[in-house]
Amino acid sequence: AQYAFLGVSSVPLFPQLVERFDLDVDKGAWVQEVQPGTPADRAGIRGGRGNTRFQIQDYAQGGDIITKVEGKVIEDANDLSAVVAQFQPGQDVTVEVHRGGDTEEIEVKLGERPLSAPSGG
């Protein structure tokens, strides 16, 4: 079986995280890392930089927050994986991201999920 792949590692948002990092939205998948050469990388989706420890976990600040894929609402990182899995490799999708106070729509051509893909899409 072939599965669609975006190429990001993301974390779910929760109220304390949104407050601590002063994030613009309170639902979505917060992109921590974008793997080089993946569909997300080619489309310009951005991961965070640096590491800040909060509640026993490190977070990279400044990454995009994905809130929709092809109009389907992304509540958290688990939703991102589930929604991306509904599409086929090679399919073009519109990804809505929140970045620095702005909302952008980014066109992404999904790839095929490698055998050792990270969680989060």
Disulfide bonds with the S-S distance in Angstrom:
none
